[in-house]
């Protein structure tokens, strides 16, 4: 069941703007569940506009992997927080929320592409890091998660333009 946005004046309807926000943010907050217990984590990421998916990387073991392998469906959020405005009783922000399903990338070429997307999104001068990292042996053993986005919605205060 999908709920409607009560404050339609704050809704971001333009798909391009939603994707732009996912592409410009440095981290996502991801909600997961396992055996009825919730877990929330913030991750650096890269958004692949062409495939409408989010890539992230993580260690070879741990709580996040246990949760994602148990229940691959996730809910996530990115936010540009412009802060509370003193004396105005308002908070300025832009946020995108999404639902998706997580898989793990096994193919080495797709892993390299995922790292290209992540590093280019996070680094101003990405080429030196790409040259070093993409040619290392470590990339083969790094876990790369892929969240295929099934649904996304956005909301912002009217004072902020995208």
FITOR-152602 format. One line per 10 residues: for each residue x, y, z of N, C-alpha, C. Coordinates in Angstrom, 3 decimals, m for minus. Each point is the difference from the previous one (the first is absolute). Layout:
X Y Z X Y Z X Y Z; ...
***
This chain:
0.838 m1.177 0.000 m0.838 1.177 0.000 0.885 1.242 0.000; m0.302 0.926 m0.870 0.723 1.266 m0.042 m0.859 1.083 0.620; 0.633 0.821 0.778 m0.687 1.121 0.611 0.209 1.237 m0.858; m0.936 0.899 0.064 0.140 1.250 m0.747 0.700 1.044 0.865; 0.611 0.956 m0.653 0.659 1.092 0.696 m1.060 1.025 0.382; m0.100 0.276 1.260 m1.024 0.914 0.498 0.262 1.435 m0.444; 1.260 0.414 0.029 0.367 1.365 m0.405 0.495 m0.026 m1.438; m0.930 0.006 m0.946 0.368 m0.095 m1.418 0.810 1.201 m0.480; m0.048 1.119 0.726 0.814 1.159 m0.373 1.491 m0.257 0.227; 0.325 m1.039 0.746 1.402 m0.344 0.263 0.496 m1.167 m0.856
m0.884 m0.626 m0.743 0.359 m1.193 m0.771 0.913 0.324 m1.190; 1.001 m0.837 m0.201 0.858 0.078 m1.191 m0.524 m1.062 m0.955; m0.570 0.426 m1.103 m0.609 m0.928 m0.947 0.920 m0.310 m1.179; 0.940 0.861 m0.269 0.875 m0.118 m1.163 1.053 m1.097 0.224; m0.039 m1.071 m0.797 0.933 m1.123 0.119 1.456 0.467 m0.123; 0.260 0.930 m0.903 1.358 0.527 m0.185 0.515 0.621 1.301; m0.848 0.754 0.677 0.421 0.647 1.248 0.254 m1.033 1.102; m0.838 m1.019 0.065 0.209 m1.064 0.988 1.349 m0.677 m0.227; 0.302 m0.315 m1.262 1.262 m0.661 m0.330 1.193 0.927 0.237; m0.162 1.269 m0.293 1.069 0.985 0.225 0.383 0.035 1.485
m1.000 m0.035 0.862 0.260 0.008 1.441 0.754 m1.262 0.411; m0.417 m1.164 m0.500 0.708 m1.252 0.318 1.437 0.038 m0.509; 0.220 0.656 m1.118 1.333 0.076 m0.604 0.902 0.989 0.740; m0.583 1.021 0.608 0.800 1.053 0.638 0.268 m0.230 1.478; m0.709 m0.914 0.620 0.213 m0.243 1.430 1.180 m0.943 0.207; 0.587 0.067 1.175 1.164 m0.830 0.292 m0.340 m1.269 0.765; m1.128 m0.018 0.657 m0.358 m1.220 0.728 m1.505 m0.216 0.000; m0.371 m1.246 0.224 m1.396 m0.375 0.172 m0.156 m0.577 1.402; m1.197 0.064 0.513 m0.329 m0.714 1.229 m0.938 m1.125 m0.416; 0.360 m1.205 0.390 m0.686 m1.197 m0.466 m0.644 m0.729 1.168
m1.295 m0.298 m0.144 m0.748 m0.745 1.016 m0.160 m1.445 m0.457; 0.277 m0.921 0.915 m0.075 m1.431 m0.284 m0.732 m0.693 1.145; m0.377 m1.245 m0.235 m0.642 m0.769 1.058 0.423 m1.466 m0.123; 0.150 m0.634 1.152 0.300 m1.438 0.044 m0.713 m0.569 1.216; m0.784 m1.033 m0.223 m0.737 m0.649 1.094 m0.810 1.009 0.814; m0.565 0.977 m0.661 m0.829 0.994 0.672 0.751 1.097 0.726; 1.339 m0.025 m0.063 0.801 1.017 0.684 0.534 1.002 m1.020; m0.231 1.296 0.217 0.480 1.007 m0.949 1.480 0.314 0.194; 0.613 0.499 m1.052 1.398 0.446 0.032 0.136 1.144 m0.987; 0.724 1.019 0.381 0.170 1.193 m0.807 1.481 0.318 m0.112
0.457 0.316 m1.224 1.413 0.296 m0.202 0.145 1.063 m1.086; 1.011 0.852 0.146 0.310 0.985 m1.035 1.212 m0.480 m0.784; m0.069 0.151 m1.326 1.043 m0.514 m0.896 0.358 1.030 m1.054; 1.270 0.050 m0.372 0.331 0.743 m1.216 m0.506 m0.846 m1.166; m0.282 0.651 m1.118 m0.636 m0.715 m1.101 0.311 0.669 m1.327; m0.428 m0.653 m1.045 0.013 0.573 m1.333 m1.307 m0.331 m0.669; m0.608 0.998 m0.635 m1.269 m0.221 m0.688 0.261 m0.145 m1.491; m0.471 m1.088 m0.575 0.124 m0.285 m1.428 m1.312 0.420 m0.665; 0.030 1.166 m0.653 m1.205 0.547 m0.627 m0.515 m0.927 m1.098; 0.915 m0.527 m0.802 m0.393 m0.837 m1.140 m0.783 m1.240 0.439
0.437 m0.628 1.081 m0.636 m1.239 0.466 m0.916 0.189 1.204; m0.161 1.229 0.450 m0.833 0.337 1.158 0.279 m0.912 1.188; 1.273 m0.013 0.371 0.397 m0.805 1.148 1.048 0.750 0.816; 0.147 m0.432 1.221 0.982 0.562 0.918 1.022 m1.078 0.309; 1.281 0.369 m0.085 1.086 m0.909 0.377 0.597 0.445 1.327; 0.445 m0.965 0.785 0.751 0.253 1.227 0.976 m1.149 0.192; 0.987 0.194 0.848 0.944 m1.084 0.285 0.085 m0.197 1.504; 0.438 m1.190 0.397 0.096 m0.299 1.428 0.978 m1.147 0.239; 0.225 m0.260 1.275 0.886 m1.087 0.410 m0.617 m1.347 m0.372; 0.808 m1.041 0.078 m0.431 m1.344 m0.389 m0.913 m0.686 1.018
m0.164 0.599 1.172 m0.882 m0.570 1.004 m0.507 1.111 0.900; m1.102 m0.280 0.687 m0.521 0.976 0.943 m1.515 0.058 0.009; m0.489 0.837 0.878 m1.434 0.118 0.240 m0.761 0.426 m1.256; 0.528 0.993 m0.712 m0.678 0.499 m1.199 m0.201 m1.125 m1.013; 1.050 m0.783 m0.242 m0.117 m1.110 m0.947 m0.994 m1.054 0.482; 0.025 m0.302 1.282 m0.957 m0.969 0.546 m1.435 0.453 m0.240; m0.255 1.275 0.260 m1.354 0.539 m0.195 m0.392 m0.019 m1.473; 0.890 0.471 m0.876 m0.330 0.086 m1.422 m0.168 m1.377 m0.634; 0.770 m0.963 0.436 m0.148 m1.356 m0.539 m1.283 m0.648 0.496; m0.415 0.347 1.202 m1.231 m0.540 0.562 m1.233 0.607 m0.686
0.015 1.310 m0.153 m1.129 0.726 m0.596 0.568 1.074 m0.929; 0.055 m0.269 m1.294 0.628 0.941 m0.929 m0.793 1.278 m0.271; m1.275 0.045 0.360 m0.805 1.217 m0.183 0.450 1.054 1.000; 0.189 1.238 m0.483 0.461 1.093 0.856 m0.811 1.266 m0.264; 0.091 0.914 0.936 m0.537 1.344 m0.145 1.159 0.934 0.328; 0.169 1.037 m0.815 1.123 0.899 0.218 m0.380 1.449 m0.174; 0.935 0.857 0.409 m0.226 1.432 m0.076 1.313 0.740 m0.188; m0.067 1.074 m0.767 1.087 0.977 m0.066 m0.601 1.343 0.382; 0.840 0.879 0.552 m0.524 1.302 0.421 1.064 1.083 m0.155; m0.444 1.142 m0.494 0.766 1.245 0.047 m0.659 0.814 1.103
0.652 0.119 1.126 m0.565 0.703 1.148 0.533 1.430 0.031; m0.871 0.962 m0.219 0.378 1.404 0.034 m0.213 0.625 1.377; m0.523 m0.785 0.920 m0.102 0.422 1.388 m1.292 0.674 0.402; m0.139 0.101 1.284 m1.146 0.669 0.611 0.215 1.506 m0.092; m1.047 0.723 m0.322 0.067 1.456 m0.136 m0.552 0.641 1.270; 0.920 0.543 0.811 m0.381 0.616 1.269 m0.992 1.137 m0.215; m0.987 0.052 0.864 m1.001 1.054 m0.047 m1.042 m0.177 m1.089; 0.136 m1.064 m0.819 m0.955 m0.221 m1.082 m0.805 m1.293 0.177; 0.396 m0.808 0.966 m0.667 m1.275 0.279 m0.120 m0.853 m1.270; 1.122 m0.111 m0.729 0.024 m0.819 m1.212 1.375 m0.634 m0.153
0.053 m1.038 m0.763 1.229 m0.745 m0.257 0.106 m0.166 m1.508; 1.122 0.377 m0.606 0.171 m0.111 m1.444 0.789 m1.272 m0.333; m0.513 m0.763 m0.954 0.612 m1.274 m0.365 m0.470 m0.447 m1.370; 0.732 m0.957 m0.536 m0.395 m0.745 m1.194 0.275 m1.457 0.334; m0.936 m0.885 m0.271 0.212 m1.409 0.294 m0.586 m0.880 m1.099; 0.655 m1.116 m0.242 m0.518 m1.026 m0.897 m0.024 m1.301 0.790; m1.123 m0.693 m0.066 m0.145 m1.292 0.643 m0.244 m1.040 m1.077; 0.494 m1.216 0.229 m0.130 m1.028 m1.033 m0.187 m1.377 0.620; m0.622 m0.859 m0.789 m0.141 m1.418 0.340 0.745 m0.779 m1.070; 0.693 m1.044 0.410 0.710 m0.793 m0.982 0.324 m1.384 0.506
0.637 m0.754 m0.880 0.422 m1.358 0.343 1.499 m0.112 m0.221; 0.676 m0.588 0.978 1.453 m0.106 m0.016 0.460 m1.341 m0.551; 0.988 0.077 m0.879 0.728 m1.183 m0.451 1.484 0.315 0.176; 0.837 m1.007 m0.180 1.436 0.209 0.129 0.672 m0.291 m1.333; 0.891 0.891 m0.379 0.657 m0.063 m1.303 1.156 m0.998 0.064; m0.012 m0.968 m0.895 1.062 m1.006 m0.066 0.937 0.240 m1.183; m0.541 0.479 m1.102 0.757 0.219 m1.233 1.031 1.107 0.204; 1.277 m0.279 m0.307 1.084 0.953 0.237 m0.182 1.287 m0.795; m0.434 m0.079 m1.234 m0.186 1.222 m0.800 m1.126 0.868 0.568; m1.074 m0.628 0.476 m1.070 0.785 0.620 0.475 0.616 1.310
0.840 m0.724 0.763 0.570 0.557 1.224 0.830 1.243 m0.328; 0.825 m0.098 m1.042 0.825 1.149 m0.389 m0.882 1.175 m0.412; m1.050 m0.274 m0.750 m0.911 1.066 m0.399 m0.663 0.630 1.224; m0.398 m0.819 0.961 m0.608 0.511 1.229 0.965 0.919 0.735; 1.274 m0.407 0.084 0.992 0.848 0.674 0.261 1.286 m0.774; m0.029 m0.059 m1.315 0.130 1.235 m0.797 m1.111 0.980 0.369; m1.215 m0.511 0.075 m1.159 0.843 0.329 0.140 0.569 1.409; 0.356 m0.851 0.970 0.123 0.462 1.387 1.112 1.032 0.152; 1.159 m0.298 m0.542 1.156 0.886 0.173 m0.219 1.337 m0.718; m0.561 m0.036 m1.193 m0.270 1.250 m0.719 m1.026 0.859 0.735
m0.924 m0.636 0.697 m1.000 0.751 0.754 0.600 0.632 1.253; 1.028 m0.618 0.564 0.558 0.464 1.266 1.262 0.847 m0.134; 0.753 m0.186 m1.047 1.310 0.658 m0.145 m0.017 1.079 m1.076; 0.564 1.163 0.311 0.126 1.047 m1.013 0.992 m0.410 m1.082; 1.158 m0.502 0.423 1.020 m0.476 m0.944 0.060 m1.518 0.124; m0.882 m0.683 m0.717 m0.183 m1.439 0.191 1.030 m0.870 m0.718; 0.630 0.504 m1.045 0.855 m0.848 m0.839 1.166 m0.660 0.742; 0.753 0.722 0.846 1.093 m0.682 0.721 m0.488 m1.164 0.863; m1.138 0.166 0.640 m0.536 m1.069 0.853 m0.511 m1.146 m0.862; m0.673 0.334 m1.095 m0.473 m1.044 m0.911 1.160 m0.809 m0.554
1.077 0.670 m0.429 1.171 m0.698 m0.539 0.595 m0.960 1.021; 0.096 0.449 1.230 0.592 m0.824 1.060 m0.931 m1.156 0.390; m1.266 0.309 0.253 m0.896 m0.992 0.564 m0.478 m1.032 m1.016; m0.342 0.436 m1.200 m0.559 m0.928 m0.982 1.004 m1.037 m0.492; 1.273 0.268 0.198 1.035 m0.941 m0.417 0.535 m0.829 1.168; m0.607 0.127 1.170 0.495 m0.745 1.160 m0.694 m1.357 0.096; 0.622 m0.914 0.694 m0.585 m1.322 0.234 m1.148 0.060 1.003; 0.012 1.014 0.852 m1.001 0.114 1.057 m1.420 0.119 m0.501; m0.163 0.532 m1.186 m1.353 0.197 m0.526 m0.732 m1.335 m0.181; 0.742 m1.062 m0.287 m0.622 m1.313 m0.197 m0.687 m0.497 1.270
0.563 0.355 1.161 m0.522 m0.488 1.278 m0.941 0.980 0.695; m0.178 1.163 m0.583 m0.877 1.002 0.609 m1.452 m0.321 m0.331; m0.849 0.107 0.996 m1.434 m0.226 m0.195 m0.612 1.275 m0.563; m0.715 m0.133 m1.099 m0.712 1.124 m0.605 m1.483 m0.338 m0.017; m0.768 0.851 0.657 m1.447 m0.155 0.003 m0.629 0.881 m1.065; m1.109 m0.457 m0.524 m0.742 0.732 m1.029 m1.460 0.033 0.421; m0.546 1.203 0.116 m1.408 0.151 0.352 m0.736 0.444 m1.262; m0.815 m0.893 m0.537 m0.842 0.352 m1.138 m1.210 0.747 0.543; m0.142 1.244 m0.418 m1.064 0.843 0.534 m1.333 m0.363 m0.659; m0.978 m0.293 0.840 m1.337 m0.363 m0.456 m0.954 1.188 0.063
0.275 0.907 0.913 m0.884 1.137 0.222 0.796 1.087 0.694; m0.227 1.261 m0.395 0.601 1.101 0.737 m0.937 1.196 0.000; 0.147 0.792 1.026 m0.802 1.198 0.169 0.878 1.077 0.632; m0.386 1.238 m0.168 0.789 1.080 0.560 m0.862 1.087 0.597; 0.645 0.772 0.865 m0.692 1.060 0.706 1.005 1.098 0.308; m0.447 1.253 m0.066 0.886 1.112 0.324 m0.820 1.173 0.508; 0.670 0.883 0.705 m0.673 1.232 0.378 m0.022 0.911 m1.218; m1.078 0.762 m0.150 m0.151 0.836 m1.202 1.118 1.026 m0.192; 0.682 0.401 1.067 1.048 1.013 m0.098 1.238 m0.481 m0.758; 0.162 m1.292 m0.124 1.197 m0.562 m0.639 m0.314 m0.386 m1.438
0.880 0.423 m0.904 m0.172 m0.410 m1.399 1.053 m1.045 m0.337; m0.358 m0.897 m0.865 0.894 m1.096 m0.377 0.516 0.248 m1.400
***
